[in-house]
Amino acid sequence: MWWFQQGLSFLPSALVIWTAAAFIFSYITAITLHHVDPVLPYISDTGTVAPEKCLFGAMLNIAAVLCIATIYVRYKQVHALNPEENRIIRLNKAGLVLGLLSCLGLSIVANFQKTTFFAVHVCGAVLTFGMGSLYMFVQTILSYQMQPKFHGKQVFWIRLLLVIWCGGYVLHVITTAAEWSMSFSFFGFFLTYIRDFQKISLRVEANLQGLTLYDTAPCPVNNERTRLLSRDL
């Protein structure tokens, strides 16, 4: 069995690879058509003119879905590992909300280009990287709280360094180089989930209330319970 077939470890990998591809393909298309300066343009500038804006928007929308799935799986994993730790439960719920807000921001950035809806685009960017940085911070605290029983020190220090890297951009530096660096470090944070996700799988259960759509009273039906994602993927 390959490493990405273990548990749900392919989710964070797919998220990072797909998002990086969205940035790179849009950049290549934009410079090929001479729509942007090839020397480190702003990421948003590589997705403001057709056809690259279509590619940028479509790929980032898929990235947002992958991000939601990754954040939810992480939430369920921490919840299952610490069923009675009130502090961790609260942090875990806060992380879920922050992560989902960041995904919403990513979708807004994808669909509202800066040249047409600048204010909305900026709000999306703030949600993506502002809430995203807070999400990373919460997950780093969780990593500290869960060591050494569930996490090694190495994972905690890697996540802490990535949080500091992103935070340094948000608080101090606004340049094109910093934007590219921060974006890749932000999504690269999810690569630290790979080993964690190798130890988890989710199942979905369908609870039928009747044999047809027109039953007025519930009747006993055998429920269907399968893996949320096939092991064969």
Disulfide bonds with the S-S distance in Angstrom:
none
